[in-house]
Amino acid sequence: MSSGEDKFQMAGGQGKEIEIPLGVQFAVYATGTFGNTVNNVVTVILPLWAIHLNASPLMIGLILGARHFLTMVFSIHGGALMDRLGTRRVLVWFAAIGALTPLLFPVMPWLWAVVVLQMLGGISSSFAWMGAQALVGQIMQGSPRYAGRLSFVLRIGHLAAPLAAGISWDVFGYWGGFTVLGLWGLGVLLASLALPKPKESNAWKKLSVADVMPRLSDYAGALQMMTVPAIALVVMASTMRMSGQGMHGSFYVVYLEGIDLTGTLIGMILSVGSLTGFVGTISVVPLLRRFSGHWLLIVAVASGVLSVTITPLLGSIFMALVLVSGLRGGAMGLAQPLMISILSGASGRDQGRGVGIRTTANRLVSFAVPILMGGVVELVGLNNSFFLVGGVLMALCAAVGLYVHRTPGLGRGPND
């Protein structure tokens, strides 16, 4: 594996940018957008569905966390399959699963069924997002320009998804909400089919059972990649970022529903964060010319976590909720392309496995945080749970900053 630092600096603008045809760019961006932003639909629909089914706080946490369970277990395996068999081939199969599951929710209104369907839908959308990130490395050489464009296009989905979900829920009830979820699942499938077909002969060979079974060597190799400081930093920072997202994607909507906001207003608040995310994504390349990407990443992640932590302090003041949601969106928009670019530059040829190890860590906390927060809500109440869980996450963000400060090769500015 070649030096991650050298590759990151090249991707940051000191090397010649590779030119990618617009059609290929569009297919990659569409795959990542539908795969990633389907979670924005889920963030609105599933808490409201769980409340409709009279689920307890702990059960709500389990339902929302279940979406990440299969991805947590199989992300490294999925990333290795993308490296070995071709990204498009893997994505199409899992996208088909994601296109079929959304409309099963209303016809199976049982809590156990919600958990199962959440797991199936989660691995489908997560693999789509993983594949888009892997393709940024495989065919776009980890360029911050293309990573920034991917994150920019994502914000369109982040803006539209919660609004569409909230309005559909208010106007058409749960069938309307789950129809929107189904359209997003169909979008993942169509976008995956539009990806360029591989030319390598091994991507078209007939598969055997051994080809698709998990391999211990894939997991061992992925874990070994954590010895690269830049990869370790991205995984740790990404874990903190997704922990904040776990808070935001679970009991944040429960809090908003508890102060009597409608599905449409909840969707508006979430969409404002997506709108300001555009600013974060287009700021990446200019900021990298002036500051260390590693420190930018830590500041962005900590800002996103803090924005969720202070939610109860805002009470029911709608404009305050909108403003803080906007600040969070900008921080999330800045962090995402930084993580994609740094990780891609440090992963060498193992783009799928690099994305897999990050996704595994992400899904571990995405699975655990809603369940943990559900338990904390039952113990100390909803408002205090934000302060308790968020405070722990802020302390961990400070620890990641200390790691960067003490690790040679990290935390340097562009002129160092």
Residue pairs with C-beta under 8 A, 6 or more apart in sequence:
1 225
1 228
1 347
1 348
1 349
1 350
2 348
4 228
4 229
4 230
4 231
4 342
4 345
4 346
4 347
4 348
5 230
5 345
5 346
5 409
7 142
7 344
7 345
7 346
7 348
8 142
8 230
8 293
8 341
8 342
8 345
8 346
9 15
10 345
11 141
11 142
11 143
11 144
11 341
11 344
11 345
12 144
12 288
12 293
12 341
12 414
13 144
13 285
13 288
13 289
17 143
17 145
18 140
18 141
18 143
20 139
20 140
20 146
23 196
24 139
24 196
25 146
25 149
26 194
27 191
27 194
27 195
27 196
28 132
28 135
28 136
28 139
28 140
28 150
28 195
29 132
29 149
29 150
29 153
29 154
30 153
30 187
30 190
30 191
30 194
31 91
31 128
31 131
31 132
31 135
31 188
31 191
31 192
31 194
31 195
32 128
32 129
32 131
32 132
32 133
32 150
32 153
32 154
33 153
33 154
33 156
33 157
33 187
33 191
34 125
34 128
34 157
34 184
34 185
34 187
34 188
34 191
35 124
35 125
35 126
35 127
35 128
35 129
35 131
35 132
35 188
35 191
36 125
36 128
36 129
36 132
36 154
36 157
37 154
37 157
37 158
37 160
37 161
37 184
38 98
38 121
38 125
38 161
38 181
38 184
38 185
38 188
39 67
39 125
39 249
40 157
40 158
40 161
40 162
40 165
40 270
40 274
41 161
41 162
41 164
41 165
41 177
41 180
41 181
41 184
42 64
42 67
42 118
42 121
42 181
42 249
43 162
43 248
43 249
43 253
43 270
44 162
44 165
44 166
44 169
44 177
44 253
44 263
44 266
44 267
44 270
45 165
45 169
45 174
45 177
45 178
45 180
45 181
46 63
46 64
46 67
46 114
46 118
47 60
47 64
47 250
47 251
47 253
47 254
47 257
48 169
48 174
48 177
48 253
48 257
48 263
49 105
49 114
49 174
49 177
50 59
50 60
50 63
50 64
50 111
50 114
51 60
51 254
51 257
52 174
53 109
53 110
53 111
53 114
55 63
55 111
56 374
56 378
57 251
57 254
57 374
57 377
57 378
57 382
58 371
58 374
58 375
58 377
58 378
59 111
59 374
60 250
60 251
60 254
60 370
60 374
61 250
61 251
61 370
61 371
61 372
61 373
61 374
61 375
61 377
62 115
62 370
62 371
62 374
63 111
63 114
63 115
63 118
64 118
64 249
64 250
64 370
65 246
65 250
65 366
65 367
65 368
65 369
65 370
65 371
66 114
66 115
66 116
66 118
66 119
66 122
66 367
67 118
67 119
67 121
67 122
67 366
67 367
68 122
68 126
68 362
68 363
68 364
68 366
68 367
69 119
69 122
69 363
69 367
70 119
70 120
70 122
70 123
71 78
71 122
71 123
71 126
71 127
71 359
71 360
71 363
72 360
72 363
72 364
72 366
72 367
74 123
74 214
75 126
75 130
75 355
75 356
75 357
75 359
75 360
75 363
76 218
76 219
76 222
76 353
76 356
76 357
76 360
77 214
77 215
77 218
77 219
77 356
78 90
78 94
78 123
78 127
78 130
78 352
78 356
78 359
79 130
79 134
79 222
79 351
79 352
79 353
79 354
79 355
79 356
79 357
79 359
80 215
80 218
80 221
80 222
80 352
80 353
80 356
81 90
81 212
81 352
82 90
82 91
82 130
82 131
82 134
82 351
82 352
82 355
83 134
83 349
83 350
83 351
83 352
83 353
84 202
84 211
84 352
85 202
85 203
85 207
85 211
86 198
86 200
86 202
86 203
87 131
87 134
87 135
87 138
87 195
87 352
88 131
88 192
88 195
88 196
88 197
88 198
88 203
89 198
89 203
90 127
90 131
91 127
91 128
91 131
91 192
91 195
92 189
92 192
92 193
94 123
94 124
94 127
94 128
95 124
95 127
95 128
95 185
95 188
95 189
95 191
95 192
95 193
96 189
97 120
97 121
97 123
97 124
98 120
98 121
98 124
98 125
98 128
98 185
98 188
98 189
99 124
99 182
99 185
99 186
99 188
99 189
100 185
101 117
101 120
101 121
101 124
101 185
102 121
102 178
102 179
102 181
102 182
102 184
102 185
103 178
103 179
103 182
104 113
104 117
105 113
105 114
105 117
105 174
105 178
105 181
106 174
106 175
106 178
108 114
108 117
121 181
121 185
122 363
124 185
124 188
125 185
125 188
126 359
126 363
128 188
128 191
128 192
129 359
130 352
130 355
130 356
130 359
131 192
132 150
133 340
133 343
133 344
133 351
133 355
134 351
134 352
134 355
135 195
136 142
136 143
136 146
136 147
136 150
136 340
136 344
137 343
137 344
137 347
137 351
137 354
137 355
138 351
139 196
140 146
140 147
141 344
142 340
142 341
142 343
142 344
142 345
143 341
144 284
144 285
144 288
144 337
144 338
144 341
145 285
147 284
147 337
147 340
147 341
147 344
148 281
148 282
148 284
148 285
148 337
149 281
150 337
150 340
151 277
151 280
151 281
151 284
151 333
151 336
151 337
151 340
152 278
152 281
152 282
154 277
154 281
154 336
155 274
155 275
155 277
155 278
155 281
155 329
155 333
157 274
158 270
158 271
158 273
158 274
158 277
158 329
159 271
159 274
159 275
160 271
161 180
161 184
161 274
162 266
162 267
162 270
162 271
162 274
163 264
163 267
163 268
163 270
163 271
164 180
164 267
165 177
165 180
165 181
165 263
165 267
166 262
166 263
166 264
166 265
166 266
166 267
166 268
166 270
167 263
167 264
167 267
168 176
168 177
168 179
168 180
169 176
169 177
169 263
170 262
170 263
170 264
172 179
177 263
198 204
218 353
221 350
221 353
222 350
222 353
222 354
222 356
222 357
222 360
223 357
225 231
225 347
225 350
225 353
225 354
225 357
226 232
226 235
226 357
228 346
229 407
229 408
229 409
229 410
230 294
230 342
230 343
230 345
230 346
230 409
230 410
231 343
231 346
231 347
231 354
231 357
232 403
233 294
233 297
233 342
233 400
233 403
233 404
233 407
233 410
234 297
234 339
234 342
234 343
234 346
234 358
235 357
235 358
235 361
236 400
236 403
237 297
237 298
237 301
237 335
237 339
237 400
238 339
238 358
238 361
238 362
239 361
239 362
239 364
239 365
240 301
240 302
240 305
240 393
240 396
240 397
240 400
241 301
241 304
241 305
241 332
241 335
241 339
242 361
242 362
242 363
242 365
242 366
242 369
243 305
243 365
243 369
243 389
243 393
243 396
244 301
244 304
244 305
244 307
244 308
244 309
244 390
244 393
245 304
245 332
245 366
246 365
246 366
246 368
246 369
246 370
246 373
247 308
247 309
247 369
247 373
247 386
247 389
247 390
247 393
248 308
248 328
249 366
249 370
250 369
250 370
250 373
250 374
251 370
251 373
251 374
251 377
251 382
251 385
251 386
252 308
252 311
253 266
254 382
255 311
255 312
255 382
255 383
255 386
256 265
256 266
256 269
256 321
257 266
258 382
259 315
259 316
260 316
261 269
261 318
265 318
268 322
269 318
269 321
269 322
269 325
270 325
272 322
272 325
272 326
272 329
273 325
273 326
273 328
273 329
273 332
274 329
275 326
275 329
276 326
276 327
276 329
276 330
276 333
277 329
277 330
277 332
277 333
278 333
279 330
279 333
280 300
280 329
280 330
280 331
280 332
280 333
280 334
280 335
280 336
281 333
281 334
281 336
281 337
283 334
284 334
284 337
284 338
284 341
287 296
287 334
288 296
288 414
289 414
290 413
290 414
291 413
291 414
292 411
292 412
292 413
292 414
292 416
293 338
293 341
293 342
294 342
294 404
294 410
294 411
294 412
295 401
295 404
295 411
296 334
296 338
297 335
297 338
297 339
297 342
298 397
298 400
298 401
298 404
300 331
300 332
300 334
300 335
300 338
301 331
301 335
301 397
301 400
302 394
302 397
302 398
302 401
303 327
303 328
303 331
304 328
304 331
304 332
304 335
305 390
305 393
305 394
305 397
306 390
306 394
307 324
307 325
307 327
307 328
307 331
308 328
308 386
308 390
309 386
309 387
309 389
309 390
309 391
309 393
309 394
310 324
310 386
310 390
311 321
311 324
311 386
312 382
312 383
312 384
312 386
312 387
314 320
314 321
314 324
339 358
343 354
343 355
343 358
344 351
344 354
346 354
347 353
347 354
347 355
369 389
372 389
373 385
373 389
376 384
376 385
376 388
376 389
377 385
380 388
403 410
404 410
404 411
405 411
